[in-house]
Amino acid sequence: MKTALVRMLALVSLATSLSGLAAAGETKHNDPANPSAARQQTGCAEADQEKKQMKEKKGQDHRTLEQEFDRVLMGIYG
């Protein structure tokens, strides 16, 4: 039982250390061998900007709904 536990713990620690090393590797954003990397980055930036605009629009819609709700409540309860 002890040997199985030791083997399992060794396997788990090895797997976690390898995944940590894989995540710590350098990113390849400016890779000269991959010319499409720059195009992919601009596409990501455009997508992020669109997401930000959608989030702002949703926030404005939420605020207008709250204002309308406040007006209705003020009309009912004075």
Contacts in CASP RR format, 6 or more apart in sequence:
PFRMAT RR
TARGET T0000
AUTHOR 0000-0000-0000
METHOD contacts of the structure
MODEL  1
MKTALVRMLALVSLATSLSGLAAAGETKHNDPANPSAARQQTGCAEADQE
KKQMKEKKGQDHRTLEQEFDRVLMGIYG
28 34 0 8 1.000
28 37 0 8 1.000
29 37 0 8 1.000
29 41 0 8 1.000
30 37 0 8 1.000
30 38 0 8 1.000
31 37 0 8 1.000
END
